[in-house]
Amino acid sequence: MIGKLKGVVDEIGEDHAVIDVHGVCYVAYCPGRTLSGLPGPGEAAVLFIETYVREDALRLYGFATSLEREWFRLLQSVQGVGAKVALAVLSTLSPPDLANAIALKDTAMVARAPGVGKKVAERIVIELKNKAPAFAGAAAGMIGFKQELGEGVAPAPVSDAVSALTNLGYSRDIAASAVAAAMKNAGEGADSAALIRLGLKELAR
């Protein structure tokens, strides 16, 4: 089983990269975000690999980080999500963005991925809502807060502040992050006006 490839880039295609490892070239199918982050041909590269073995084929899937690979596996635990859809989701959303979208129940964000309809996006959000925090990476600290917003159980001043910032044109995820940062400065007892004011300061940085 291949877990990681360390070599030089031989070729980058529309949906795959060819990595030369001491003269042996491996084809790895990758999310668009991973492909765009690879260096040019002849440059050193590392891919975290998920190996699929079938009776008639051996296919490698490559990712920039082990966290992306974990999300690739996790997404395929959802009914109706195979490797192609999982790659499309990871081409559109980074792991933290995906975790945030799931926490906020933002099915529209998940549905931005090509080939992911509303029903599939809803299944991803519902089936992974309890698993997303463990796969949020650096954004893990805010996931619990955003899940409260997604479930509609956040305190009124918090939800009102997020709604106000959203009405100003910010995405729900960005608004939630700004309010979370504002809460650190204002304290949990702050009213919505204070959270909105401090949230706007965060967004202006």
C-alpha positions in Angstrom: 0.0 0.0 0.0 1.3 3.4 -1.0 0.9 6.1 1.7 3.1 9.0 0.4 5.0 9.9 -2.7 8.2 11.9 -2.6 9.8 12.7 -5.9 9.8 15.3 -8.7 6.8 16.5 -10.8 7.0 14.9 -14.2 3.6 16.2 -15.5 0.5 18.0 -14.3 -2.8 17.2 -16.1 -6.3 18.5 -15.7 -7.2 16.0 -12.9 -3.9 14.3 -12.1 -0.2 14.7 -11.5 2.6 12.3 -12.5 5.3 12.0 -9.9 8.7 10.6 -10.8 10.1 8.6 -7.9 13.6 7.4 -8.8 12.6 6.8 -12.4 9.2 5.2 -11.6 6.4 7.5 -12.6 3.2 7.4 -10.5 -0.2 8.8 -11.7 -2.1 10.4 -8.8 -5.6 11.8 -9.2 -5.8 15.0 -7.1 -8.2 17.8 -6.1 -7.8 21.0 -8.2 -6.5 22.8 -5.1 -3.7 20.3 -4.7 -2.8 20.4 -8.4 -2.6 24.2 -8.3 -0.3 24.1 -5.4 2.2 21.8 -7.0 5.5 23.2 -8.3 6.4 22.9 -12.0 7.9 19.9 -13.8 11.3 18.9 -12.5 10.6 20.3 -9.0 10.4 18.3 -5.8 7.0 17.4 -4.5 5.3 15.4 -1.8 1.8 13.9 -2.1 -0.1 12.0 0.6 -1.7 9.0 -1.1 -4.9 7.1 -0.8 -4.6 3.8 -2.7 -7.6 2.1 -4.2 -7.2 -1.5 -5.3 -9.9 -3.0 -7.6 -9.9 -6.3 -9.4 -9.1 -4.6 -12.7 -7.3 -1.4 -11.6 -5.0 0.2 -9.1 -5.6 3.9 -8.6 -3.8 6.5 -6.5 -5.3 9.7 -5.2 -3.0 12.4 -4.0 -3.4 15.2 -1.5 -1.3 18.2 -0.3 -1.8 17.3 3.4 -2.8 14.3 5.4 -5.9 16.3 6.6 -7.1 16.5 3.0 -6.7 12.8 2.7 -8.7 12.2 5.9 -11.5 14.4 4.5 -11.4 12.4 1.2 -12.1 9.2 3.2 -14.6 10.9 5.5 -16.7 12.3 2.6 -17.0 8.9 1.0 -18.7 7.6 4.2 -21.7 9.7 3.1 -24.3 7.9 1.0 -24.0 8.8 -2.6 -20.5 10.3 -2.4 -17.8 8.5 -4.3 -14.2 9.4 -5.1 -15.2 11.7 -7.9 -17.6 13.8 -5.8 -15.2 13.8 -2.9 -12.4 15.2 -5.1 -14.9 17.9 -6.5 -15.7 19.0 -2.9 -12.0 19.2 -1.9 -11.3 21.1 -5.2 -13.7 23.7 -4.1 -13.3 23.9 -0.3 -10.3 23.6 1.9 -10.7 21.3 5.0 -11.3 24.3 7.4 -13.8 25.8 5.0 -15.6 22.5 4.6 -15.7 22.0 8.4 -17.1 25.5 8.8 -19.8 24.9 6.2 -20.9 21.7 7.9 -20.9 23.3 11.3 -23.0 26.2 10.0 -25.3 23.9 8.0 -24.3 25.9 5.0 -25.5 23.4 2.3 -25.2 26.1 -0.4 -21.5 26.4 0.3 -21.0 22.6 -0.1 -23.2 22.5 -3.2 -20.8 24.9 -4.9 -18.7 21.9 -5.8 -19.3 20.6 -9.4 -21.6 17.6 -9.4 -22.8 18.1 -5.9 -26.5 18.8 -5.9 -28.7 20.1 -3.0 -29.6 16.6 -1.7 -26.0 15.4 -1.7 -24.9 18.6 0.1 -27.6 18.1 2.7 -26.5 14.5 3.3 -22.9 15.7 3.7 -23.9 18.3 6.3 -26.2 16.0 8.2 -24.1 12.9 8.3 -20.8 14.6 9.1 -21.9 17.3 11.5 -20.7 15.3 14.5 -17.4 14.3 12.8 -16.4 17.7 11.3 -14.8 19.2 14.5 -12.2 16.4 14.6 -11.2 17.2 11.0 -11.2 21.0 11.1 -7.4 21.5 11.4 -6.5 25.0 12.6 -10.2 26.0 12.7 -11.1 23.4 15.3 -11.4 26.0 18.1 -14.3 27.8 16.4 -16.2 24.8 15.2 -18.2 24.3 18.4 -19.2 28.0 18.4 -20.3 27.7 14.7 -22.2 24.5 15.4 -24.3 26.4 18.0 -25.1 28.9 15.3 -26.0 26.2 12.9 -28.2 24.5 15.4 -29.9 27.7 16.4 -28.9 27.5 20.0 -26.4 30.3 20.2 -27.2 33.2 22.6 -29.4 35.9 21.0 -26.8 38.6 21.0 -24.4 36.3 19.2 -26.9 35.2 16.5 -28.2 38.8 16.1 -24.6 40.1 15.6 -23.9 37.3 13.0 -27.2 38.1 11.2 -26.3 41.8 11.2 -22.9 41.3 9.6 -24.4 38.8 7.1 -27.0 41.5 6.1 -24.0 43.8 5.4 -22.9 41.4 2.7 -20.4 39.2 4.6 -20.7 35.4 4.3 -22.1 33.6 7.3 -18.7 31.9 7.9 -16.8 35.2 7.8 -19.4 36.9 10.0 -19.3 34.0 12.5 -15.5 34.2 12.7 -15.6 37.9 13.3 -18.2 37.6 16.1 -16.2 34.8 17.7 -13.1 37.0 17.7 -15.2 39.9 19.1 -16.4 37.7 21.9 -12.9 37.2 23.1 -12.4 40.9 23.5 -15.9 41.8 24.8 -16.6 38.8 26.9 -19.6 36.4 26.8 -22.0 39.0 28.4 -21.6 41.5 25.6 -24.8 42.7 23.8 -25.3 42.5 20.1 -24.3 46.2 19.5 -20.9 45.7 21.1 -20.4 42.4 19.2 -21.3 44.1 15.9 -19.0 47.0 16.5 -16.1 44.8 17.5 -16.9 42.4 14.7 -16.6 45.2 12.1 -13.2 46.1 13.6 -12.1 42.6 13.1 -13.3 42.6 9.5 -11.5 45.9 8.8 -8.1 44.5 9.7 
